[in-house]
Amino acid sequence: MKVTSKNHDGIIVIDVLPEKGDNEAACLWMRVYLDPEHGQMLSDSDIGDYAHRWQETGKQFLKLMGGVGSTYLLEKCCHDRMEYDPEHIIKSIHDYFCDAEYDDPSEEKKQKDFLKEVSQCCNIFDIQRVFDDTDFDYGDAWECLQKTYTPWQKRWASYFTKYVSPEIKKWIPEIKRTAEKSR
């Protein structure tokens, strides 16, 4: 990947582009705009657009963004765009009930029927319908209906930390001066 950066009137613009023969991300491109004065980051890419504003500004903001991790980025930039993953939910529901024991055989049959019906679902709406329509006491299994980050969001955060964060470190004044002295 080819990573370049420039300062445009106080806004740091970082471009990440695939190079010829780059198998890792043949079609990924990313442009990140950092506004240290206001603590803002905006990222355009072929796998989504993301933005966030932090309290940190100036050098503190650049240090934060230069050392940021994928999980932190996802929480800040993607939390309101999480999605349901039916396969993950169905597995979580099965795991929730794997050790359940029932004194009443009819309750055990209801659990098996419930799990069979949930397993046939292909989206969150079908799963919610099963929960709403059942007379089986599923206890806290409703908590299994959790949202997760999409593969594209995870990929974006991974590329940000792998390619953009190291480039940001070059713009931190103390680090930049040290690098220039060592040349």
Secondary structure, 3 states (H helix, E strand, C coil): CEEEEEEECCEEEEEEECCCCCCCCCCCCEEEEEECCCCEEEEEECCCCEEEECCCCHHHHHHHHHCCCHHHHHHHHCHHHCEECHHHHHHHHHHHHCCCCCCCHHHHHHHHHHHHHHHCCCCHHHHHHHHHHCCCCCHHHHHHCCEECCHHHHHHHHHHHHHHHHHHHCCCHHHHHHHHHCC
